[in-house]
Amino acid sequence: MAYPHDPDRFPAGLPVVRQMGRTASGRAWLDRLPGIVREIEERWELRLGAPFHGGSCSWVAPAEHPGGGSAVLKVTWPHREADGEAPALHAWDGNGAVRLLRRSRERGALLIERCRPGTPLGDAPLPPAERLTLAAGLLRKLWAAPTPPDGELERMDMVCAEWADILQERMLRLRPGYDPGLVALGADLLRTLPTTATREAVVHGDFNTGNVLTTERRPWLAIDPKPMVGDPAYDPWPLLTQLDDPFTQPDPRRVLRERYARVADALDEDPTRLLAWSVARGVESALWSADHDDVVGGAEELAEARLLAELAGTAL
């Protein structure tokens, strides 16, 4: 492989190197990666710093571009979820998300606005309620963007229907001992929720607390989307369930009820619909974990989804 010969830029301990080195397609991409980085560096006249230690399928590094401006170069392993990042960033045009500065579609490279100081929402020294409210305000900005032309972003109804089929196939193939009724509910919600939405938007797709950062231009901006066009109620799940891990609180039901009500009010959404999406996405994530050799982790995710389904009650 080529990457070990430049240990400063492609150290063996870098998460993307470890993760991509596990598959043949990943190893082939890693062989090409140093050449791609050098080509983009020269073509765009960049000065690159040491890569950021994060991300499992992208090589990301700080960059200085002509004129002295700071940016981030992101080179991504070619895969389906990555295709929509540039069109979504273009649609948002810096309103709620980082700006897209340049793109090389054939090389899978993006030059994007750098977030400084770059503190993640999950680490911000603010009360959880305040962080939830400001994150909801950021989502409203993202959802207000015009939808890109047809074909640039995948449609949620088609993607989630495919996920529902995969979810049921995994349950039959793996037989991990998970609650079949809950898995069936998750599959049904994946099929029905996108088709019953009363509005649609460009959704972020991975709105977790590590993908919302402090910046100089705006107080907070979103990064690293996995966008689609569809029901905006899809987006809040990771924010609601990961911020300060509500499931470990002494009274998780109270905490979850309060935060779902708060975010639903801030977004003009139905809290039961937000809960339903959380069940659907939690079940899908649980079976994905099981299919990637983490049956225990999947069981924990399924237990969380079961609690959320109980909170939603008979409305589901």
N, C-alpha and C positions, 0 to 999 in steps of 0.2 A: 504494500500500500504506500501511497505517496505521503499521507498526512504525518506519519511519525518523523519525517525528515525535516519538519519545521515545527519543533516542539513549542516554540513561543506562541505561534498562532494556532496550532492544532495539537495541544497537549493531550496525552492519552487519557487524562482524567476529566476532560471536558465532557459534560453530559451528552452533547450531540454526538461526540465521537464514540462514547460507550454504547449509546442506544443504536445508532446507525450501524455500528460494527456487528450487530447481532444477526443481520440478514444479508443475503447476497445483494439485493438491490441497494441496501444501505451502504454496504462496503464499496460497491461500484461507484456510488455517488461520492463517497469520501475520497476515492481515488481521483475524482475529477475536481473536487472542491478547491484544493490549492490553486489550480490553474484558473478556475472561475474567479476566485478572489483576486488573484493578480491581474487578470484581464480587466475586471471591473475597476479595480484600484487605478490602473493606468488610464483606462478610457474616460473615467469620470474625474480624474485628477484628484484622488483622495489621499489623505494621510490617515492611516488606520492605527488605532491603538490595540492593546491586548483584548482578546474577545471577552465578552461577558460570560460569567459562569452560570449559565441557565439555558433552558430550552432543550428539548430532546430531538427535534428534527430541523433545527435552524442554527446556522452559525451567525452570530450577531456580535458586532464590534463597534466601538465609537469611531467616528470619522470626522475629519476636518476637510471641508470642500473648498474650492477656490473662493478667495475673498475672506477666508477665515471663519466661516460659519460652521457650527457644530451640527452633527447629524449622527445617524446610526445606519450602518450597512447591515442588511439582513439577507442572507443567502439560504434558501430553504430547499430541502429535499423535495423533489416533485411529488406531490400527492394531492388528492381531490380537495381536501379542506383548505389548502393553501391558495387555490386558484382564485378565490373570491376576495382575498385581502386587499389587493390593489383597487379593484372596482369599488369596494366599500369605502376605503379611505378617500378615494376620489369623490364619491358621493357626499361624504361627510365634510370634506373640504376644511378640515381643521376645527369644525364645530362639534366639540365633544370628544374628538379623537385626534391623535397625532396627524400632522400633515404628511402626505406623500410628496416627496421631492422629485424622485426619478424612479424609473422602473426598467428592468431588462426582462421581458417576459421569457425569452429563450434561455436565459441563465438563471431564472428564478431569483432574481436579485431586486431588492427594494432599498432605496435611500429614503429614510424617513426622519422626521423631526426628533431631536433628542429631548428626553424629559430630564430636566434638572430642577431640584435635587433628586427627583426620581423616587421619593418615598412611596412605597405601596400603601394602598388604603388599609390593608390589614395591619400595618405597623404604625398607622397614624395615631398620635396621642390625643384622640378625641373619643367621647362617649359613643357607644355603638349606635344609639338612636341618631346622633348627628351624622355619623358616617353613612348610615342607611339613607338618610334624607338627601345628603349631597350626592350620593351615588344615583339615587332615583332621579335627581335633577339632570345628571349627566345622561342617563338613559333617555330622558325626554328629548334632549338635544339630538341624540343619535336617531331616534325614531322620527324626527321632524324632517329628515333629509329626503330629497326626491329619490324615487326608486330608479336604479340604473336601467338602461335598455334591456329588453328581454334577452335572456341567454347569458348575461354577464354574471348573474348570481343564481344559485340553485333555489328552487322553490321549496319551502318548508313542507308542504303537504306531500310532495313526492319523496323527499328525503326521509321524513318520519314514517311514511308507509313502508319504505325499504327497511328502516330500522326495526319496525314492528315484526316484519318477516324474519329478520336476522335474530331478533330477540327470541322468538318462538323456536327457531331452529337450534339456537344455542341451548335452550332449556331442554329440548328433547335429546340433543347429542351429549351434553355434559352431565345431565341429571345431577346437579350439585346439591340436591336436598333442599332447594329453595321452595318457598310457598308457591304452589302452582296457581292458586287463585290470585295472588298479588301480581305474579308475572303476567297472567292473562289480563288483569286490569291495566297494567302498564302498557301492554301491546295495544289494547283497545283505545286507551287514551292517546297513544301516539298516532293512531289512525284518525280519531275523531276530532281531537282538539284543533288541528290546523284547518279543518274544513268547517268549523263552527265559529271561527273568529269574525268579529264585526269590523275589523280594520286590519291593515297590514303595514309593515314597515321593513326597513333594512335593520335586521337584528344583529347585535354584536356576536352572539353565539357562544361566547366563553367569558362572560362578565363576572369573573371571580376577583377576589380582593387583591390578587397580585397583578392584575391587568388594568388597574386604575392607579395612576402615578401622579405625584405632584410635579408641576412644571413652572417655568418662569412666565410663559405666555398666558396661561390660564391656571387657576388654582389646581385643577385636576383634569387629566385627559386619559382616555382609554387607549390601550395598545392591543396588539396581537388578536385581532378578531378572527372568528370562524363564521363569517356572515352567511345569511340566507335572507330571502324575502318571505315574510309571513307574519304570523301572530306575534305581536310584541310581548305578550304575556309569557312567551318562551324564555325571555332573557333573565329574569331576576333569580332563578333557582340557585346558582352557585353563590351569589351574594348573600341570599337569605340563609343558606344552610352552612356556609363556611365562616362567615364573620364571627369571630370569637366562639366558634363551635357551640351553637345553642344546645346541641344534644347532650353536652356534658354538664349543663347547668343543673342546679338542684331541682328546678321545676321547668323542664324543657317545654312542656306543653304551653305553659303561660308565656314563656319567652317567645316561642314560635308564633303563638296567636297574636301577640302584641306586634311583633315585627312584620308579619304578613299584613296585618291591618294597616300599619304605618306606611309600608311601601305601596300597598294597593291604593291607599288614599292619595299618596303623592303622585301616582301614575294614572289615576282615574281608571283603575282596573278593579275587577272583582277578586277579593282575596281567595275565594274558593277556586277560581280559575288559576290563580298563581299556585295554589296548593296542588291542583290537578296536574299542572305542568311539572311541578317538582316531583310528584309521584312518577310520572311518565319518564322523566329524565333520570331519576334516581334508580328506577328499575333497569332502564337501559344500561346505565353505568355499572350497575351491579353485575349484570350478565357479561358485559365487556370485561370486567375485572376477572370473573371466573374463567373466561375464555383466554385470559392472558396469565394464567397460573396464580391467581390471587383469589382463591375461593373464600378465604377468611375475610379479606377486605370486601368482597362482594356481599358476603353475609351481613357485614356491618352496614353497608349501604342499603341493603334491602330492609334491615331493621329500621333505619331512618325513614325509608319510604313508607313503611307500614305505619309508623307514627304519624306521618304527614297525611296518609290516607284516612286514618282515624280522626284527625282534626278536621278534615274536609267533610267527614260524615256521609250521610246518605245522599248528599248532592252529587257525589261521584257515582 
